[in-house]
Amino acid sequence: MEAFQSMKALVARDGYSTLLVRRPMQATMLCVGCVVLLMFLICNYSSPFGVSAISHYFNNALLTKEKHESELEIILRNASMENKTVIITNLNDAWAEPGSIFDVFRESFQIGNQTQQFLNHLVVINWDQKAHARCQDIHPHCYQIESKTENATFSKEAFFMTQDYLHIVWKKIEFLGLVLQLGYNFVFTDTDIMWLRNPLEHFEEDADFQTSCDYFTGNSSDPNNAPNTGLSYVKSNEKTIWFYQFWFNSSKIYPDMHDQDAFNMIKMHPNVSSMNMKIRYISTTYFGGFCEPSEDLNQVCTMHANCCIGLDHKIKDLKMLLQDWKNYTALPENEKQQSHPSWSVPQSCRLPPNE
C-alpha cells in the first residue's frame, strides 16, 4: 500500500495522471470511430445508389479512360458545334459493313432537309477494330472503345438482350457520362434512326434531359410516356452528370435489364426527383418510329426502326423509308401540303399480333 501511495504521489507530482486517463480514452474513441467509418463505407459501397459506390465507379471509369482522354477530347472538340454540342452514335462491325445500317444512316443525313451539315458534328464510337477502320475510311470523327470481355468480342451483331448486347448498352451509358464530365452536351442517336430534318429545333431550351418515345401520351412532361432513349438530347451540367452516374449504377440493381428499361425504373426515383432535373419527352409527330410512325411528312424530323428485331429486317425497311422520303421530296410544294403522303413501312419489321 505504501508503494502504491508513493507511485500515485509520483505520478501526480510529475503531471502524468491526466495522460494516464486520456490515452485509454483516446484509444477507445479512435477504435469506435474507425468501426463507424468502416460500417459507413461498407453500407454505401454495397448499395448501388450509395455515394461511395458512385464515386468508386466513376473514379475507376476515369482511370481506365485516362490514356484515351486526350484523343477523345480532340475528337469532341473537332466535332463540336459552337455551343459545345456533339452528335454521337455507336457502331460495331456487323452494322458498319458496306450496305449495312451505317451506310443507310449516313444516307439519311445526305438526303434529308438541311441535315448534311450534321455529319460534321457526328462522333462515331466503335466497339471493335473492323468497325473503327471502316469508320475512319468514310467519316472524320471516329473513336474506338475497348469493349472486350473474357468470353466475347463485339464485331458481330449483338442480338437483343444477349449478354453482349447488355454489355454494350451499359458501356454506352458509361461513355456518355464521361462526355458530360468533359463538358460537352450531346445528341445521342441510334444508328437505325434516319435524320430527315433538323431535330434540334424541337428540343426545349431549358430542359436538362430530353428523349424520344416509342409511344407518346401527348404531354411532354408526363413520366408515363414510353421513352426511347435511342435518341436523346442531354446538356452537360451537375444534374445530368450525377444522373448518368446514378443510371449506370442501376445496372447493379437491374442486371438483366437494358439501359432503357432501367431508365423507366429510375426516372421517378426519389433521388432523381430531388435533383430537380427537367426531363422532357418529345412527340412522335417529330420523332417517329415503327412503333408509332410520324404521320405528317411535312413535320417529321427523325424516324427510328424501333419495335423491330433483326438487322436484315431493319435494313430492308429503312431503305424503303428512305425511298418514301425521296418520293415525298420530289413532290411539288403545294402537293406536299395537300396530298398527305404516308409511309409504306414497316413491312419486314411489322410485329406479329400481341407483340
C-alpha positions in Angstrom: 0.0 0.0 0.0 2.8 2.3 0.8 4.4 1.6 -2.6 1.1 2.3 -4.3 0.7 5.6 -2.5 4.3 6.5 -3.4 3.7 5.8 -7.1 0.4 7.7 -7.1 2.2 10.7 -5.5 5.0 10.5 -8.0 2.5 10.5 -11.0 0.5 13.4 -9.6 3.7 15.3 -8.9 5.0 14.9 -12.4 1.7 15.7 -14.1 1.2 12.3 -15.7 -2.2 11.5 -14.2 -4.0 13.3 -17.0 -2.2 11.4 -19.7 -2.8 8.0 -18.0 -6.6 8.8 -18.1 -6.7 10.4 -21.6 -4.6 7.9 -23.5 -7.0 4.9 -22.9 -10.0 7.2 -23.7 -8.4 8.4 -26.9 -7.6 4.9 -28.0 -11.1 3.8 -27.3 -12.6 6.7 -29.2 -10.3 6.1 -32.1 -11.3 2.4 -32.4 -15.0 3.3 -32.2 -14.5 6.0 -34.9 -12.8 3.5 -37.2 -15.5 0.9 -36.8 -18.2 3.5 -37.5 -16.3 4.8 -40.6 -15.8 1.2 -41.9 -19.5 0.4 -41.4 -20.5 3.6 -43.3 -18.1 2.8 -46.2 -19.4 -0.8 -46.4 -23.0 0.2 -46.4 -22.5 2.9 -49.0 -20.4 0.7 -51.2 -22.8 -2.2 -51.0 -25.7 0.0 -52.2 -25.6 0.6 -55.9 -27.1 4.0 -55.3 -24.7 4.9 -52.5 -22.4 7.9 -52.8 -19.3 5.9 -52.3 -20.4 3.4 -54.9 -20.9 6.1 -57.4 -17.6 7.8 -56.6 -15.8 4.5 -56.8 -17.4 3.7 -60.2 -16.6 7.0 -61.8 -13.1 7.3 -60.4 -12.4 3.8 -61.9 -14.1 4.9 -65.2 -11.9 7.9 -65.4 -8.8 5.9 -64.6 -9.5 3.4 -67.3 -10.1 6.1 -69.8 -7.1 8.2 -68.9 -4.9 7.1 -71.7 -7.7 7.8 -74.2 -8.9 11.1 -72.8 -6.7 13.3 -74.8 -7.6 11.6 -78.0 -11.3 11.8 -77.1 -11.2 15.4 -76.2 -9.6 16.3 -79.5 -12.3 14.4 -81.4 -15.1 16.1 -79.3 -13.5 19.5 -79.8 -13.2 19.0 -83.6 -16.8 17.7 -83.9 -18.4 20.2 -81.6 -20.9 22.8 -82.6 -20.4 26.4 -81.2 -22.3 25.6 -78.0 -20.2 22.5 -77.2 -22.8 20.1 -78.5 -21.9 16.9 -80.4 -23.9 14.2 -82.1 -23.0 10.6 -81.0 -23.8 7.2 -82.4 -22.2 3.8 -81.8 -21.2 1.1 -84.2 -19.9 -2.5 -84.4 -18.6 -4.4 -87.4 -22.0 -6.0 -88.3 -23.6 -2.6 -88.5 -20.6 -1.0 -90.3 -20.3 -3.4 -93.2 -20.8 -1.8 -96.7 -24.6 -1.7 -97.4 -25.5 -2.2 -93.7 -27.1 0.2 -91.2 -24.3 2.7 -91.1 -24.5 3.5 -94.8 -28.3 3.8 -94.6 -27.8 6.1 -91.6 -25.4 8.4 -93.4 -27.6 8.5 -96.5 -30.4 9.9 -94.4 -28.2 12.9 -93.5 -27.3 13.4 -97.1 -30.8 13.4 -98.5 -32.5 15.0 -95.5 -33.7 18.6 -95.4 -30.6 20.6 -94.3 -29.2 17.7 -92.3 -26.0 17.0 -94.2 -24.2 19.7 -92.1 -24.7 17.5 -89.0 -22.3 14.8 -90.3 -19.6 17.3 -89.5 -20.6 17.1 -85.8 -21.2 13.4 -85.6 -18.8 11.3 -83.4 -19.0 7.6 -84.1 -17.9 5.3 -81.2 -16.8 1.9 -82.4 -16.9 -1.3 -80.4 -14.3 -3.2 -82.5 -11.3 -2.6 -84.8 -13.1 -3.5 -88.0 -15.9 -1.0 -87.4 -13.3 1.6 -86.4 -11.3 1.0 -89.6 -14.4 1.3 -91.8 -15.5 4.4 -89.9 -12.1 6.1 -90.5 -12.4 5.3 -94.2 -15.6 7.3 -94.6 -16.0 9.6 -91.6 -13.8 12.2 -89.9 -14.7 11.7 -86.2 -14.3 8.1 -85.0 -13.4 6.8 -81.6 -12.8 3.2 -80.6 -13.8 1.9 -77.2 -12.1 -1.1 -75.7 -15.1 -3.4 -75.0 -13.8 -6.9 -74.9 -14.9 -9.2 -72.1 -13.4 -12.5 -71.1 -15.8 -14.5 -73.3 -16.7 -12.2 -76.1 -15.8 -9.5 -78.6 -18.3 -7.3 -80.3 -17.6 -7.5 -84.0 -20.8 -9.5 -84.7 -24.4 -8.5 -84.3 -25.2 -8.2 -80.6 -28.6 -9.8 -80.6 -31.3 -8.1 -78.4 -31.0 -8.9 -74.7 -28.0 -11.2 -75.0 -25.0 -10.7 -72.7 -23.1 -9.0 -75.5 -26.0 -6.6 -76.1 -26.3 -5.7 -72.4 -22.6 -5.2 -72.1 -22.6 -2.7 -75.0 -25.6 -0.7 -73.9 -24.3 -0.2 -70.4 -20.8 0.6 -71.7 -22.5 3.2 -73.8 -24.1 4.8 -70.7 -20.7 4.9 -69.0 -19.1 6.6 -72.1 -21.9 9.2 -72.4 -21.4 10.0 -68.7 -17.7 10.7 -69.5 -18.7 13.0 -72.3 -20.8 15.0 -69.9 -17.9 15.1 -67.5 -15.8 16.6 -70.2 -18.3 19.4 -70.5 -20.0 18.5 -73.8 -23.7 18.4 -74.5 -24.7 15.6 -76.8 -27.5 14.3 -79.0 -27.2 10.6 -78.9 -28.8 8.8 -81.8 -29.0 5.1 -82.5 -27.7 4.2 -85.9 -31.1 2.9 -87.1 -32.6 6.4 -86.8 -33.0 8.3 -90.0 -32.3 12.1 -89.8 -34.7 13.8 -92.2 -34.9 17.3 -90.7 -33.2 19.3 -88.0 -34.3 17.8 -84.7 -32.6 20.5 -82.6 -35.4 22.9 -83.4 -37.8 20.8 -81.4 -35.8 20.5 -78.2 -36.8 22.7 -75.2 -34.2 25.3 -74.4 -34.4 24.9 -70.6 -34.7 21.1 -70.3 -31.8 19.1 -69.0 -32.6 15.7 -70.5 -34.9 15.1 -73.5 -35.8 11.8 -75.2 -37.9 10.4 -78.0 -40.7 8.0 -77.3 -41.9 4.7 -78.6 -45.4 5.8 -77.6 -46.3 9.4 -76.8 -49.2 10.4 -74.4 -49.5 13.9 -75.8 -47.8 15.6 -72.8 -44.1 16.2 -72.9 -43.8 16.4 -69.1 -45.7 13.1 -68.5 -43.5 10.4 -66.9 -45.9 7.8 -68.2 -44.7 8.3 -71.7 -42.8 5.3 -73.1 -39.4 6.8 -73.7 -36.9 5.5 -76.2 -33.5 6.8 -75.2 -32.1 5.8 -78.6 -32.5 9.5 -79.4 -31.8 11.9 -76.6 -30.5 15.4 -76.1 -28.6 15.9 -72.8 -27.0 19.1 -71.5 -23.8 18.9 -69.5 -24.4 20.1 -66.0 -24.2 18.9 -62.4 -27.6 17.3 -62.6 -27.1 15.3 -65.7 -23.6 14.2 -64.7 -25.0 12.9 -61.5 -27.9 11.3 -63.3 -25.7 9.3 -65.7 -23.7 8.0 -62.7 -26.9 7.0 -61.0 -28.3 5.5 -64.2 -25.1 3.4 -64.7 -25.2 2.2 -61.1 -28.8 1.0 -61.6 -27.3 -1.8 -63.7 -26.3 -3.5 -60.4 -29.9 -3.4 -59.2 -31.3 -4.5 -62.6 -28.6 -6.7 -64.1 -31.0 -8.4 -66.6 -32.4 -5.1 -67.9 -31.1 -3.0 -70.7 -30.4 0.7 -70.2 -33.8 1.9 -71.4 -35.9 -0.3 -69.2 -33.7 0.7 -66.3 -34.3 4.3 -67.2 -38.0 3.6 -66.9 -37.4 2.2 -63.4 -35.4 5.1 -62.1 -37.0 8.1 -63.8 -39.4 8.7 -60.9 -36.9 7.5 -58.2 -36.9 9.9 -55.1 -33.2 10.6 -55.6 -33.8 11.7 -59.2 -36.8 13.8 -58.2 -34.7 15.5 -55.5 -32.2 16.6 -58.2 -35.0 18.7 -59.9 -33.6 17.6 -63.3 -36.0 18.7 -66.0 -36.9 15.6 -68.1 -38.9 16.1 -71.3 -40.5 13.5 -73.7 -40.7 14.5 -77.4 -43.7 13.9 -79.6 -43.7 11.2 -82.2 -45.0 13.8 -84.5 -41.4 15.0 -84.9 -39.5 11.9 -83.6 -41.4 8.9 -85.0 -40.6 5.3 -85.4 -42.0 1.9 -86.4 -43.8 1.6 -83.1 -45.7 4.9 -83.7 -44.8 6.4 -87.0 -44.9 10.2 -87.6 -48.0 10.7 -89.6 -47.1 14.0 -91.2 -44.1 14.0 -93.5 -44.2 17.8 -93.5 -43.1 17.8 -89.8 -41.2 14.6 -89.3 -37.5 15.1 -88.2 -36.4 11.5 -87.4 -37.7 8.0 -87.9 -36.5 5.1 -85.8 -36.5 1.4 -86.7 -37.8 0.6 -83.2 -40.2 -2.2 -82.4 -38.1 -4.3 -84.9 -35.8 -7.2 -84.1 -33.1 -8.3 -86.6 -30.6 -6.4 -88.6 -31.8 -7.6 -92.0 -35.4 -6.5 -91.2 -34.2 -3.1 -90.2 -32.1 -2.6 -93.3 -34.9 -3.6 -95.7 -37.5 -1.3 -94.0 -35.1 1.6 -93.6 -34.2 1.5 -97.3 -37.9 1.6 -98.1 -38.3 4.5 -95.7 -35.7 6.5 -97.5 -37.3 5.8 -100.8 -40.6 7.1 -99.3 -38.7 10.2 -98.3 -37.2 10.7 -101.8 -40.7 10.3 -103.3 -42.0 12.9 -100.9 -39.2 15.5 -101.5 -39.7 15.1 -105.3 -43.3 16.4 -105.0 -44.2 20.0 -105.8 -44.5 22.1 -102.7 -48.3 22.5 -103.0 -48.8 18.8 -103.4 -46.7 18.1 -100.3 -49.2 20.1 -98.3 -52.3 18.8 -99.9 -51.7 15.1 -100.6 -50.8 14.0 -97.0 -48.2 11.4 -98.2 -47.6 8.5 -95.8 -45.0 5.8 -95.1 -45.1 2.3 -96.7 -43.2 0.9 -93.7 -43.0 -1.1 -91.5 -43.2 -4.2 -93.6 -40.3 -6.6 -92.7 -40.4 -5.0 -89.2 -44.1 -5.5 -88.7 -44.6 -7.2 -85.3 -47.0 -10.2 -85.1 -50.2 -9.5 -83.2 -49.9 -9.2 -79.4 -46.2 -8.4 -79.5 
